[in-house]
């Protein structure tokens, strides 16, 4: 178990990114809390991967019917 205050060390690999994209990222993260392009890229990649891992919520037929009825009653559907 790791005590509080100690961080696990991570191993890092390398990814090649076109310099023009790196420059765009630098401009994009100005005046944000991201301290580096690497930090931002890791954040974005983790977000994309976590979105793919989460199951998509799907309405049941009954729920979909209720939503449509409510939208119809509110005048959004005819």
N, C-alpha and C positions, 0 to 999 in steps of 0.2 A: 504494500500500500504506500502511496506517495503522500508525504506530509504536506500540509498546506504551505504555500509559499514556494514549493519546488515544482518545477514544470517538467513534464516528460520531454526528453529530447526527441525531435522528429528527424527522420532522414529525408533529404530533399533530392529530387532529380532535376533534370534540366529540360526545358521546353523552349524551342526556338519560336520567336514571335517576330514578325516583320517590324522593323524600326519605326515605320509610319504609325503602326498601331500603338506601339509603346509611347510615341509622342502624343497621340490622341488621348491615351489613358492619363498621361501626365497632366494634360490640360484639363481633362475631365475631373481629376481628383484634387485640383487646386481648391483651396479653401474648404476641404473636407477633413474628416478625422483620419483618413488613410495616410499612412506615413510613407508608403512606397507603392510602386507599380506592382511589385510582387504581392504585397498585402492585399491590394485590390483584386488582383487576378485570382488569388486563392479564395477570397470571399465570394467572388462571382461563380467560380467553379463549384464551390461547396453548395451555393444556392441552387445551381442548376441540377447538381446531382441529388440533392435532398428533395427537390421538386419531383424528380423522376421516381424516387423511392416511395413517395407518399401515394397511397391509392387514391384514385379519382373518386370523388363522391358522386353517386348516381342516384337520381330520384327514382323511387318506385313508381309504378304506373299510377297508383292511387295518389301519391304525393304530387305527381305531375298534373294529374286531373284537378286536384284541389287548387294548385297554383294557377292553372289556366282559368278555372272558374272565378277565382278571386280577381285576376287581371281583367276578365270579361266584365265582372260586376263593377270594376273601377273605370271601365270604358277604354281600356288599353287594347282589348281584343274585341272583334265583332263576330 
